[in-house]
Amino acid sequence: LGINLMTAATSLANFGFKSTLFPLFGSRALRLNPALIGLAIGMAAAARFPLSLASGVLSDRVGRMAVFAPGMSALVLGALVLPATATFGPYLGFALLYAVGAAASHMVYTMVVDRAPSDRLGSALGTNQLFADVATVGMPVALGALIDASGFGSAGVAIAAFGALAIGIGLVVGDTSPRRNRGSDRT
């Protein structure tokens, strides 16, 4: 259950930043045209390619939480500071900071694989993905309403809170790296 809750909190932070806060802030606050917003999102997606590969290799060496916590912290920082951005340059920088957090966010799926018994791996991954999907269903609507009611700063704080919650749950769950936890069958 712990990793599934961590996945839900991670998904809320990740999806909230990517799908709602970042593009709406670019459009409404910075008055960027859709092509520039798309360029920033595309650059973040491209940056995730090498970052995801590196985070996977690094997590095998130093542990899942040693990669997840700093990466999610980058996303938390980005969510908190993005609303103070006034120009495209820093906005693009926050897209790349998001990419660091997004690349590390995949550690939650690796943690499921680390902990699930081999005869229940498919079921464990399916359940975990359900937690992620349920968490993201209402996020754009909730964040959109929060932005309308309280502004971008409040939305950034909400995203940061979910990211911090994911880190906290991860610290309670503990590192799941196979080399560190031989014989564990907890999901």
Backbone as JSON Lines, residues from 0, in Angstrom:
{"i":0,"aa":"L","n":[0.83,-1.2,0.0],"ca":[0.0,0.0,0.0],"c":[0.87,1.26,0.0]}
{"i":1,"aa":"G","n":[1.99,1.22,0.71],"ca":[2.84,2.4,0.81],"c":[3.33,2.89,-0.54]}
{"i":2,"aa":"I","n":[3.83,1.97,-1.36],"ca":[4.33,2.37,-2.68],"c":[3.17,2.87,-3.55]}
{"i":3,"aa":"N","n":[1.99,2.27,-3.42],"ca":[0.84,2.74,-4.2],"c":[0.45,4.16,-3.8]}
{"i":4,"aa":"L","n":[0.48,4.47,-2.51],"ca":[0.19,5.84,-2.06],"c":[1.27,6.81,-2.52]}
{"i":5,"aa":"M","n":[2.51,6.35,-2.5],"ca":[3.62,7.16,-3.0],"c":[3.42,7.46,-4.48]}
{"i":6,"aa":"T","n":[2.96,6.47,-5.23],"ca":[2.68,6.64,-6.65],"c":[1.57,7.67,-6.86]}
{"i":7,"aa":"A","n":[0.52,7.6,-6.06],"ca":[-0.58,8.56,-6.19],"c":[-0.08,9.98,-5.94]}
{"i":8,"aa":"A","n":[0.67,10.18,-4.88],"ca":[1.19,11.53,-4.57],"c":[2.15,12.0,-5.66]}
{"i":9,"aa":"T","n":[2.99,11.09,-6.15],"ca":[3.92,11.43,-7.24],"c":[3.16,11.83,-8.49]}
{"i":10,"aa":"S","n":[2.12,11.08,-8.81],"ca":[1.33,11.37,-10.0],"c":[0.63,12.72,-9.89]}
{"i":11,"aa":"L","n":[0.12,13.03,-8.71],"ca":[-0.53,14.32,-8.51],"c":[0.45,15.47,-8.73]}
{"i":12,"aa":"A","n":[1.65,15.34,-8.19],"ca":[2.66,16.39,-8.37],"c":[3.11,16.47,-9.83]}
{"i":13,"aa":"N","n":[3.46,15.35,-10.39],"ca":[3.99,15.29,-11.75],"c":[2.95,15.77,-12.77]}
{"i":14,"aa":"F","n":[1.78,15.18,-12.73],"ca":[0.73,15.51,-13.69],"c":[0.22,16.93,-13.47]}
{"i":15,"aa":"G","n":[0.12,17.34,-12.21],"ca":[-0.34,18.7,-11.93],"c":[0.57,19.76,-12.51]}
{"i":16,"aa":"F","n":[1.88,19.52,-12.41],"ca":[2.84,20.47,-12.98],"c":[2.77,20.45,-14.5]}
{"i":17,"aa":"K","n":[2.87,19.24,-15.06],"ca":[2.99,19.08,-16.52],"c":[1.72,19.47,-17.26]}
{"i":18,"aa":"S","n":[0.57,19.06,-16.75],"ca":[-0.67,19.22,-17.52],"c":[-1.43,20.5,-17.21]}
{"i":19,"aa":"T","n":[-1.16,21.09,-16.05],"ca":[-2.01,22.23,-15.66],"c":[-1.19,23.47,-15.32]}
{"i":20,"aa":"L","n":[-0.39,23.41,-14.27],"ca":[0.32,24.61,-13.81],"c":[1.22,25.18,-14.89]}
{"i":21,"aa":"F","n":[2.07,24.35,-15.47],"ca":[3.06,24.85,-16.42],"c":[2.42,25.47,-17.67]}
{"i":22,"aa":"P","n":[1.53,24.77,-18.36],"ca":[0.98,25.4,-19.56],"c":[0.05,26.57,-19.27]}
{"i":23,"aa":"L","n":[-0.75,26.49,-18.21],"ca":[-1.64,27.62,-17.9],"c":[-0.85,28.84,-17.46]}
{"i":24,"aa":"F","n":[0.22,28.63,-16.69],"ca":[1.04,29.77,-16.28],"c":[1.68,30.43,-17.51]}
{"i":25,"aa":"G","n":[2.19,29.61,-18.41],"ca":[2.79,30.17,-19.63],"c":[1.79,30.97,-20.44]}
{"i":26,"aa":"S","n":[0.59,30.45,-20.55],"ca":[-0.44,31.1,-21.36],"c":[-1.02,32.33,-20.67]}
{"i":27,"aa":"R","n":[-1.44,32.17,-19.42],"ca":[-2.16,33.25,-18.74],"c":[-1.25,34.29,-18.12]}
{"i":28,"aa":"A","n":[-0.21,33.85,-17.42],"ca":[0.63,34.82,-16.7],"c":[1.71,35.42,-17.6]}
{"i":29,"aa":"L","n":[2.36,34.58,-18.4],"ca":[3.44,35.09,-19.26],"c":[2.96,35.5,-20.64]}
{"i":30,"aa":"R","n":[1.73,35.13,-20.97],"ca":[1.13,35.43,-22.27],"c":[1.97,34.89,-23.43]}
{"i":31,"aa":"L","n":[2.51,33.7,-23.21],"ca":[3.29,33.05,-24.26],"c":[2.35,32.45,-25.29]}
{"i":32,"aa":"N","n":[2.79,32.4,-26.53],"ca":[1.95,31.78,-27.54],"c":[2.07,30.26,-27.42]}
{"i":33,"aa":"P","n":[1.1,29.54,-27.96],"ca":[1.12,28.08,-27.83],"c":[2.38,27.42,-28.36]}
{"i":34,"aa":"A","n":[3.0,27.99,-29.39],"ca":[4.23,27.39,-29.94],"c":[5.37,27.44,-28.92]}
{"i":35,"aa":"L","n":[5.5,28.54,-28.19],"ca":[6.57,28.64,-27.18],"c":[6.3,27.7,-26.0]}
{"i":36,"aa":"I","n":[5.05,27.6,-25.59],"ca":[4.71,26.66,-24.51],"c":[5.0,25.24,-24.98]}
{"i":37,"aa":"G","n":[4.61,24.93,-26.21],"ca":[4.9,23.61,-26.77],"c":[6.38,23.35,-26.88]}
{"i":38,"aa":"L","n":[7.16,24.36,-27.25],"ca":[8.61,24.21,-27.32],"c":[9.18,23.87,-25.95]}
{"i":39,"aa":"A","n":[8.74,24.56,-24.92],"ca":[9.23,24.3,-23.56],"c":[8.86,22.89,-23.1]}
{"i":40,"aa":"I","n":[7.62,22.48,-23.35],"ca":[7.18,21.14,-22.96],"c":[7.95,20.08,-23.77]}
{"i":41,"aa":"G","n":[8.15,20.34,-25.06],"ca":[8.91,19.42,-25.89],"c":[10.36,19.29,-25.45]}
{"i":42,"aa":"M","n":[10.97,20.4,-25.06],"ca":[12.35,20.34,-24.57],"c":[12.44,19.56,-23.27]}
{"i":43,"aa":"A","n":[11.44,19.73,-22.41],"ca":[11.42,18.95,-21.16],"c":[11.28,17.47,-21.47]}
{"i":44,"aa":"A","n":[10.42,17.12,-22.42],"ca":[10.24,15.72,-22.79],"c":[11.52,15.15,-23.38]}
{"i":45,"aa":"A","n":[12.2,15.91,-24.22],"ca":[13.46,15.44,-24.8],"c":[14.54,15.28,-23.73]}
{"i":46,"aa":"A","n":[14.57,16.18,-22.77],"ca":[15.56,16.09,-21.69],"c":[15.32,14.85,-20.83]}
{"i":47,"aa":"R","n":[14.09,14.39,-20.78],"ca":[13.79,13.19,-19.98],"c":[14.44,11.93,-20.55]}
{"i":48,"aa":"F","n":[14.71,11.89,-21.84],"ca":[15.32,10.68,-22.42],"c":[16.62,10.34,-21.7]}
{"i":49,"aa":"P","n":[17.63,11.21,-21.75],"ca":[18.88,10.86,-21.06],"c":[18.73,10.84,-19.54]}
{"i":50,"aa":"L","n":[17.86,11.7,-19.01],"ca":[17.68,11.73,-17.55],"c":[17.05,10.44,-17.04]}
{"i":51,"aa":"S","n":[16.09,9.89,-17.76],"ca":[15.47,8.63,-17.34],"c":[16.46,7.48,-17.39]}
{"i":52,"aa":"L","n":[17.25,7.44,-18.44],"ca":[18.28,6.4,-18.53],"c":[19.28,6.52,-17.39]}
{"i":53,"aa":"A","n":[19.74,7.74,-17.16],"ca":[20.72,7.96,-16.09],"c":[20.12,7.65,-14.72]}
{"i":54,"aa":"S","n":[18.86,8.03,-14.49],"ca":[18.26,7.78,-13.18],"c":[18.11,6.29,-12.92]}
{"i":55,"aa":"G","n":[17.8,5.52,-13.96],"ca":[17.69,4.07,-13.8],"c":[19.02,3.44,-13.43]}
{"i":56,"aa":"V","n":[20.06,3.8,-14.16],"ca":[21.4,3.26,-13.87],"c":[21.84,3.69,-12.48]}
{"i":57,"aa":"L","n":[21.65,4.96,-12.17],"ca":[22.07,5.48,-10.86],"c":[21.3,4.8,-9.73]}
{"i":58,"aa":"S","n":[20.01,4.55,-9.93],"ca":[19.22,3.94,-8.86],"c":[19.69,2.52,-8.56]}
{"i":59,"aa":"D","n":[20.2,1.82,-9.58],"ca":[20.75,0.49,-9.34],"c":[22.03,0.55,-8.51]}
{"i":60,"aa":"R","n":[22.73,1.66,-8.6],"ca":[24.0,1.8,-7.86],"c":[23.82,2.36,-6.45]}
{"i":61,"aa":"V","n":[22.97,3.38,-6.33],"ca":[22.88,4.08,-5.05],"c":[21.55,3.89,-4.33]}
{"i":62,"aa":"G","n":[20.55,3.32,-5.0],"ca":[19.25,3.08,-4.37],"c":[18.17,3.94,-4.99]}
{"i":63,"aa":"R","n":[16.94,3.44,-4.91],"ca":[15.8,4.11,-5.53],"c":[15.51,5.46,-4.87]}
{"i":64,"aa":"M","n":[15.48,5.49,-3.55],"ca":[15.16,6.74,-2.86],"c":[16.27,7.77,-3.01]}
{"i":65,"aa":"A","n":[17.5,7.33,-3.19],"ca":[18.61,8.27,-3.39],"c":[18.48,9.0,-4.72]}
{"i":66,"aa":"V","n":[17.72,8.44,-5.64],"ca":[17.44,9.1,-6.92],"c":[16.09,9.81,-6.85]}
{"i":67,"aa":"F","n":[15.1,9.15,-6.27],"ca":[13.74,9.72,-6.23],"c":[13.68,11.02,-5.42]}
{"i":68,"aa":"A","n":[14.21,11.01,-4.22],"ca":[14.05,12.19,-3.34],"c":[14.65,13.46,-3.94]}
{"i":69,"aa":"P","n":[15.89,13.46,-4.44],"ca":[16.4,14.71,-5.04],"c":[15.63,15.1,-6.31]}
{"i":70,"aa":"G","n":[15.25,14.1,-7.13],"ca":[14.5,14.42,-8.34],"c":[13.16,15.04,-8.03]}
{"i":71,"aa":"M","n":[12.41,14.44,-7.11],"ca":[11.11,14.99,-6.74],"c":[11.29,16.35,-6.05]}
{"i":72,"aa":"S","n":[12.38,16.52,-5.33],"ca":[12.66,17.83,-4.72],"c":[12.83,18.9,-5.79]}
{"i":73,"aa":"A","n":[13.43,18.54,-6.93],"ca":[13.55,19.49,-8.04],"c":[12.17,19.9,-8.55]}
{"i":74,"aa":"L","n":[11.26,18.94,-8.67],"ca":[9.91,19.25,-9.11],"c":[9.2,20.14,-8.08]}
{"i":75,"aa":"V","n":[9.38,19.83,-6.8],"ca":[8.79,20.64,-5.73],"c":[9.29,22.08,-5.82]}
{"i":76,"aa":"L","n":[10.6,22.24,-5.96],"ca":[11.18,23.58,-6.08],"c":[10.61,24.31,-7.3]}
{"i":77,"aa":"G","n":[10.54,23.6,-8.41],"ca":[9.99,24.21,-9.62],"c":[8.55,24.67,-9.44]}
{"i":78,"aa":"A","n":[7.74,23.87,-8.8],"ca":[6.34,24.23,-8.58],"c":[6.21,25.45,-7.69]}
{"i":79,"aa":"L","n":[7.1,25.57,-6.69],"ca":[7.03,26.71,-5.77],"c":[7.51,28.01,-6.39]}
{"i":80,"aa":"V","n":[8.55,27.92,-7.24],"ca":[9.18,29.13,-7.75],"c":[8.65,29.55,-9.12]}
{"i":81,"aa":"L","n":[8.1,28.63,-9.89],"ca":[7.57,28.97,-11.22],"c":[6.64,30.19,-11.19]}
{"i":82,"aa":"P","n":[5.72,30.3,-10.23],"ca":[4.81,31.45,-10.25],"c":[5.5,32.81,-10.11]}
{"i":83,"aa":"A","n":[6.77,32.85,-9.74],"ca":[7.49,34.11,-9.66],"c":[8.23,34.45,-10.96]}
{"i":84,"aa":"T","n":[8.15,33.57,-11.93],"ca":[8.84,33.74,-13.2],"c":[8.16,34.82,-14.02]}
{"i":85,"aa":"A","n":[8.98,35.64,-14.69],"ca":[8.4,36.75,-15.46],"c":[8.72,36.7,-16.95]}
{"i":86,"aa":"T","n":[9.63,35.81,-17.36],"ca":[10.03,35.78,-18.77],"c":[10.19,34.33,-19.24]}
{"i":87,"aa":"F","n":[10.35,34.18,-20.57],"ca":[10.44,32.85,-21.17],"c":[11.71,32.1,-20.75]}
{"i":88,"aa":"G","n":[12.83,32.76,-20.61],"ca":[14.09,32.08,-20.25],"c":[13.97,31.26,-18.97]}
{"i":89,"aa":"P","n":[13.59,31.9,-17.87],"ca":[13.4,31.12,-16.64],"c":[12.28,30.08,-16.76]}
{"i":90,"aa":"Y","n":[11.23,30.39,-17.51],"ca":[10.14,29.44,-17.75],"c":[10.69,28.17,-18.39]}
{"i":91,"aa":"L","n":[11.55,28.34,-19.38],"ca":[12.18,27.2,-20.02],"c":[13.06,26.44,-19.03]}
{"i":92,"aa":"G","n":[13.76,27.18,-18.17],"ca":[14.56,26.54,-17.13],"c":[13.71,25.68,-16.21]}
{"i":93,"aa":"F","n":[12.53,26.14,-15.89],"ca":[11.64,25.34,-15.03],"c":[11.11,24.11,-15.75]}
{"i":94,"aa":"A","n":[10.98,24.2,-17.07],"ca":[10.61,23.0,-17.84],"c":[11.7,21.94,-17.69]}
{"i":95,"aa":"L","n":[12.94,22.36,-17.73],"ca":[14.04,21.4,-17.59],"c":[14.15,20.9,-16.15]}
{"i":96,"aa":"L","n":[13.86,21.75,-15.18],"ca":[13.83,21.31,-13.79],"c":[12.73,20.28,-13.58]}
{"i":97,"aa":"Y","n":[11.58,20.51,-14.21],"ca":[10.51,19.52,-14.17],"c":[10.99,18.19,-14.75]}
{"i":98,"aa":"A","n":[11.77,18.23,-15.82],"ca":[12.26,17.0,-16.46],"c":[13.07,16.16,-15.49]}
{"i":99,"aa":"V","n":[13.84,16.81,-14.62],"ca":[14.61,16.07,-13.6],"c":[13.65,15.33,-12.67]}
{"i":100,"aa":"G","n":[12.63,16.02,-12.19],"ca":[11.65,15.38,-11.31],"c":[10.87,14.29,-12.01]}
{"i":101,"aa":"A","n":[10.5,14.53,-13.25],"ca":[9.73,13.52,-14.0],"c":[10.56,12.27,-14.25]}
{"i":102,"aa":"A","n":[11.83,12.45,-14.54],"ca":[12.69,11.29,-14.77],"c":[12.84,10.45,-13.51]}
{"i":103,"aa":"A","n":[12.94,11.11,-12.38],"ca":[13.06,10.38,-11.11],"c":[11.74,9.78,-10.66]}
{"i":104,"aa":"S","n":[10.63,10.34,-11.13],"ca":[9.32,9.86,-10.66],"c":[9.06,8.41,-11.07]}
{"i":105,"aa":"H","n":[9.74,7.93,-12.07],"ca":[9.54,6.54,-12.51],"c":[10.13,5.53,-11.53]}
{"i":106,"aa":"M","n":[10.83,6.01,-10.54],"ca":[11.36,5.1,-9.51],"c":[10.23,4.36,-8.8]}
{"i":107,"aa":"V","n":[9.03,4.97,-8.72],"ca":[7.93,4.3,-8.01],"c":[7.56,2.98,-8.69]}
{"i":108,"aa":"Y","n":[7.61,2.95,-10.01],"ca":[7.3,1.7,-10.72],"c":[8.4,0.67,-10.5]}
{"i":109,"aa":"T","n":[9.63,1.14,-10.46],"ca":[10.75,0.24,-10.18],"c":[10.62,-0.33,-8.78]}
{"i":110,"aa":"M","n":[10.15,0.48,-7.85],"ca":[9.97,0.02,-6.48],"c":[8.92,-1.08,-6.39]}
{"i":111,"aa":"V","n":[7.87,-0.98,-7.21],"ca":[6.85,-2.04,-7.24],"c":[7.49,-3.33,-7.72]}
{"i":112,"aa":"V","n":[8.26,-3.26,-8.79],"ca":[8.92,-4.44,-9.33],"c":[9.88,-5.03,-8.3]}
{"i":113,"aa":"D","n":[10.58,-4.15,-7.57],"ca":[11.52,-4.62,-6.54],"c":[10.81,-5.41,-5.45]}
{"i":114,"aa":"R","n":[9.61,-4.99,-5.08],"ca":[8.94,-5.57,-3.91],"c":[7.92,-6.66,-4.22]}
{"i":115,"aa":"A","n":[7.34,-6.64,-5.41],"ca":[6.25,-7.59,-5.71],"c":[6.8,-9.0,-5.92]}
{"i":116,"aa":"P","n":[6.1,-9.99,-5.4],"ca":[6.49,-11.38,-5.7],"c":[6.35,-11.62,-7.2]}
{"i":117,"aa":"S","n":[7.2,-12.43,-7.76],"ca":[7.22,-12.64,-9.21],"c":[5.89,-13.18,-9.74]}
{"i":118,"aa":"D","n":[5.18,-13.97,-8.95],"ca":[3.91,-14.53,-9.42],"c":[2.75,-13.53,-9.33]}
{"i":119,"aa":"R","n":[3.01,-12.34,-8.76],"ca":[1.97,-11.3,-8.65],"c":[2.42,-9.98,-9.27]}
{"i":120,"aa":"L","n":[3.49,-10.0,-10.04],"ca":[4.06,-8.77,-10.58],"c":[3.06,-8.01,-11.47]}
{"i":121,"aa":"G","n":[2.4,-8.72,-12.38],"ca":[1.42,-8.06,-13.25],"c":[0.3,-7.41,-12.46]}
{"i":122,"aa":"S","n":[-0.21,-8.11,-11.48],"ca":[-1.28,-7.58,-10.64],"c":[-0.8,-6.36,-9.84]}
{"i":123,"aa":"A","n":[0.41,-6.46,-9.3],"ca":[0.97,-5.35,-8.52],"c":[1.16,-4.11,-9.38]}
{"i":124,"aa":"L","n":[1.68,-4.3,-10.59],"ca":[1.87,-3.15,-11.49],"c":[0.53,-2.56,-11.93]}
{"i":125,"aa":"G","n":[-0.45,-3.42,-12.19],"ca":[-1.78,-2.94,-12.57],"c":[-2.43,-2.14,-11.45]}
{"i":126,"aa":"T","n":[-2.33,-2.63,-10.23],"ca":[-2.88,-1.91,-9.08],"c":[-2.18,-0.58,-8.9]}
{"i":127,"aa":"N","n":[-0.87,-0.59,-9.02],"ca":[-0.1,0.64,-8.86],"c":[-0.49,1.66,-9.93]}
{"i":128,"aa":"Q","n":[-0.67,1.21,-11.16],"ca":[-1.07,2.13,-12.23],"c":[-2.47,2.67,-11.98]}
{"i":129,"aa":"L","n":[-3.34,1.86,-11.39],"ca":[-4.67,2.33,-11.04],"c":[-4.58,3.5,-10.05]}
{"i":130,"aa":"F","n":[-3.71,3.38,-9.04],"ca":[-3.51,4.47,-8.09],"c":[-3.05,5.74,-8.82]}
{"i":131,"aa":"A","n":[-2.13,5.57,-9.76],"ca":[-1.64,6.72,-10.53],"c":[-2.76,7.35,-11.35]}
{"i":132,"aa":"D","n":[-3.54,6.51,-12.03],"ca":[-4.61,7.02,-12.89],"c":[-5.71,7.71,-12.09]}
{"i":133,"aa":"V","n":[-6.12,7.1,-10.99],"ca":[-7.16,7.72,-10.16],"c":[-6.68,9.06,-9.62]}
{"i":134,"aa":"A","n":[-5.42,9.13,-9.25],"ca":[-4.88,10.37,-8.71],"c":[-4.89,11.5,-9.74]}
{"i":135,"aa":"T","n":[-4.71,11.16,-11.0],"ca":[-4.61,12.21,-12.01],"c":[-5.94,12.59,-12.66]}
{"i":136,"aa":"V","n":[-6.99,11.83,-12.44],"ca":[-8.26,12.11,-13.11],"c":[-8.78,13.51,-12.8]}
{"i":137,"aa":"G","n":[-8.84,13.87,-11.55],"ca":[-9.41,15.16,-11.2],"c":[-8.41,16.28,-11.03]}
{"i":138,"aa":"M","n":[-7.13,15.99,-11.17],"ca":[-6.11,17.0,-10.91],"c":[-6.24,18.24,-11.79]}
{"i":139,"aa":"P","n":[-6.42,18.14,-13.1],"ca":[-6.53,19.37,-13.89],"c":[-7.71,20.24,-13.48]}
{"i":140,"aa":"V","n":[-8.84,19.62,-13.17],"ca":[-10.01,20.4,-12.76],"c":[-9.76,21.07,-11.41]}
{"i":141,"aa":"A","n":[-9.23,20.3,-10.45],"ca":[-8.98,20.86,-9.12],"c":[-7.95,21.98,-9.17]}
{"i":142,"aa":"L","n":[-6.86,21.77,-9.9],"ca":[-5.85,22.83,-9.99],"c":[-6.38,24.04,-10.76]}
{"i":143,"aa":"G","n":[-7.15,23.79,-11.81],"ca":[-7.74,24.91,-12.54],"c":[-8.64,25.75,-11.64]}
{"i":144,"aa":"A","n":[-9.44,25.09,-10.83],"ca":[-10.31,25.82,-9.89],"c":[-9.48,26.56,-8.85]}
{"i":145,"aa":"L","n":[-8.42,25.92,-8.36],"ca":[-7.55,26.57,-7.37],"c":[-6.85,27.79,-7.98]}
{"i":146,"aa":"I","n":[-6.39,27.67,-9.22],"ca":[-5.77,28.81,-9.89],"c":[-6.77,29.95,-10.04]}
{"i":147,"aa":"D","n":[-8.0,29.63,-10.45],"ca":[-9.01,30.68,-10.58],"c":[-9.34,31.33,-9.25]}
{"i":148,"aa":"A","n":[-9.37,30.54,-8.18],"ca":[-9.75,31.07,-6.86],"c":[-8.61,31.78,-6.15]}
{"i":149,"aa":"S","n":[-7.39,31.22,-6.25],"ca":[-6.29,31.71,-5.41],"c":[-5.02,32.07,-6.16]}
{"i":150,"aa":"G","n":[-4.93,31.75,-7.41],"ca":[-3.76,32.11,-8.2],"c":[-2.77,30.97,-8.37]}
{"i":151,"aa":"F","n":[-1.76,31.26,-9.15],"ca":[-0.75,30.25,-9.49],"c":[0.11,29.85,-8.29]}
{"i":152,"aa":"G","n":[0.34,30.77,-7.39],"ca":[1.14,30.45,-6.21],"c":[0.51,29.35,-5.38]}
{"i":153,"aa":"S","n":[-0.8,29.4,-5.21],"ca":[-1.5,28.36,-4.45],"c":[-1.42,27.01,-5.14]}
{"i":154,"aa":"A","n":[-1.53,27.02,-6.45],"ca":[-1.4,25.77,-7.2],"c":[0.0,25.2,-7.07]}
{"i":155,"aa":"G","n":[1.01,26.08,-7.1],"ca":[2.38,25.63,-6.91],"c":[2.59,25.01,-5.54]}
{"i":156,"aa":"V","n":[1.99,25.61,-4.52],"ca":[2.1,25.06,-3.16],"c":[1.41,23.7,-3.09]}
{"i":157,"aa":"A","n":[0.26,23.56,-3.72],"ca":[-0.45,22.26,-3.71],"c":[0.39,21.18,-4.37]}
{"i":158,"aa":"I","n":[0.96,21.49,-5.52],"ca":[1.81,20.52,-6.22],"c":[3.02,20.18,-5.36]}
{"i":159,"aa":"A","n":[3.63,21.19,-4.77],"ca":[4.8,20.96,-3.92],"c":[4.43,20.08,-2.71]}
{"i":160,"aa":"A","n":[3.25,20.29,-2.17],"ca":[2.82,19.48,-1.02],"c":[2.69,18.01,-1.41]}
{"i":161,"aa":"F","n":[2.12,17.74,-2.59],"ca":[2.02,16.35,-3.04],"c":[3.41,15.75,-3.29]}
{"i":162,"aa":"G","n":[4.31,16.54,-3.85],"ca":[5.67,16.06,-4.06],"c":[6.37,15.75,-2.74]}
{"i":163,"aa":"A","n":[6.21,16.64,-1.77],"ca":[6.82,16.42,-0.45],"c":[6.19,15.19,0.22]}
{"i":164,"aa":"L","n":[4.89,15.02,0.06],"ca":[4.21,13.85,0.61],"c":[4.77,12.57,-0.01]}
{"i":165,"aa":"A","n":[5.01,12.58,-1.31],"ca":[5.58,11.41,-2.0],"c":[6.96,11.09,-1.43]}
{"i":166,"aa":"I","n":[7.77,12.1,-1.21],"ca":[9.1,11.88,-0.63],"c":[8.95,11.3,0.77]}
{"i":167,"aa":"G","n":[8.06,11.87,1.57],"ca":[7.86,11.38,2.94],"c":[7.4,9.93,2.97]}
{"i":168,"aa":"I","n":[6.45,9.59,2.11],"ca":[5.99,8.19,2.05],"c":[7.14,7.29,1.63]}
{"i":169,"aa":"G","n":[7.91,7.75,0.65],"ca":[9.05,6.96,0.19],"c":[10.06,6.71,1.29]}
{"i":170,"aa":"L","n":[10.29,7.69,2.13],"ca":[11.23,7.51,3.24],"c":[10.7,6.49,4.25]}
{"i":171,"aa":"V","n":[9.38,6.47,4.43],"ca":[8.77,5.47,5.32],"c":[8.84,4.08,4.69]}
{"i":172,"aa":"V","n":[8.52,3.99,3.39],"ca":[8.58,2.71,2.68],"c":[10.0,2.17,2.7]}
{"i":173,"aa":"G","n":[10.96,3.06,2.5],"ca":[12.37,2.66,2.5],"c":[12.84,2.27,1.13]}
{"i":174,"aa":"D","n":[14.13,2.15,1.0],"ca":[14.73,1.79,-0.27],"c":[14.35,0.37,-0.62]}
{"i":175,"aa":"T","n":[14.03,0.14,-1.88],"ca":[13.59,-1.19,-2.32],"c":[14.61,-1.88,-3.2]}
{"i":176,"aa":"S","n":[15.74,-1.26,-3.4],"ca":[16.74,-1.81,-4.32],"c":[17.04,-3.25,-3.96]}
{"i":177,"aa":"P","n":[17.01,-4.14,-4.94],"ca":[17.22,-5.57,-4.65],"c":[18.53,-5.85,-3.92]}
{"i":178,"aa":"R","n":[19.57,-5.14,-4.24],"ca":[20.86,-5.37,-3.59],"c":[20.83,-5.01,-2.11]}
{"i":179,"aa":"R","n":[19.91,-4.13,-1.75],"ca":[19.83,-3.69,-0.36],"c":[18.8,-4.47,0.44]}
{"i":180,"aa":"N","n":[17.84,-5.08,-0.21],"ca":[16.72,-5.71,0.49],"c":[16.41,-7.1,-0.07]}
{"i":181,"aa":"R","n":[17.29,-7.99,-0.01],"ca":[17.08,-9.34,-0.53],"c":[15.92,-10.02,0.21]}
{"i":182,"aa":"G","n":[15.01,-10.64,-0.56],"ca":[13.95,-11.45,0.05],"c":[12.71,-10.69,0.45]}
{"i":183,"aa":"S","n":[12.6,-9.41,0.17],"ca":[11.42,-8.64,0.56],"c":[10.3,-8.87,-0.44]}
{"i":184,"aa":"D","n":[9.09,-9.12,0.07],"ca":[7.94,-9.34,-0.8],"c":[6.8,-8.35,-0.5]}
{"i":185,"aa":"R","n":[7.11,-7.18,0.0],"ca":[6.05,-6.22,0.34],"c":[5.84,-5.25,-0.81]}
{"i":186,"aa":"T","n":[4.57,-4.94,-1.07],"ca":[4.26,-3.93,-2.11],"c":[3.67,-2.75,-1.44]}
